[in-house]
Amino acid sequence: MSDEILTLPEVAQLLKVAEKTVYTMAQKGELPAFKVGGQWRFRRANLDSWIDAKTRRAAGEEESK
């Protein structure tokens, strides 16, 4: 289901990081997120694209070394 909406704790679990890390990244605009009633929400498809982009960038950096 590509339109799945995740909560902050779910994203923290998915990325294997602390909830505070996800919160800070969302606030800074480093993660694709939006607010509903003052709480952060994340579209799974956007997170998957973000992860793919980060993975490609990291692979490109490794190749250039």
N, C-alpha and C positions, 0 to 999 in steps of 0.2 A: 504494500500500500504506500504509494509515493507521497500522498498528501498527509501522512501521519504527522501529528503535532506532538512534540516531546516537551516535557517539563525540564527545569534546570537539573534536578537530581538524576533524571533519566539520561541527560546529556553527559553529566559528570561520570556516570557509570559507563556509558558508551565509550567515552574518550579516556577512561581510566585516570581521571584527575579529580582533584577536590572540587566541591561545589563552589567554593570561593573563587577558584581559578576560572570556572565557566562564567560566573557572575561578572568578574572583572573584565574578562574578554568580551562579553556581550556589551557591557557598559562602554568599553572603548571602541566598539564597532569592529572588533577583530574576529568575531563569530557572527554568522548570519542569524539574526534574532529579531523578535518583535515583542512588544508588551501587550498583555491583555489584563486589564484591571490592575495594573501596577506590577504584574508578575511576568517574568521572562518566559517566552515560548519559542520553540525552534522547530522549523519544518525539516523533517528527516531528509527529504530530497536535497534541500539546500546544504545540509550538513554533509551529506555524501559527496556533493560537488566540491565543497570546501576541502574535505579530506583528500579527494582526488587531486585537487590543485596543489595542495601542500605536498603530497606524495610526489607528483611530477616535478615540482620545484626542487625538492630534496634530491631526487634522482639526477636532475640536471646539474645541480651543484656538485654532486659526486663525480659526474662524468667530466666536468671541467677541471678537476684536480689532477 
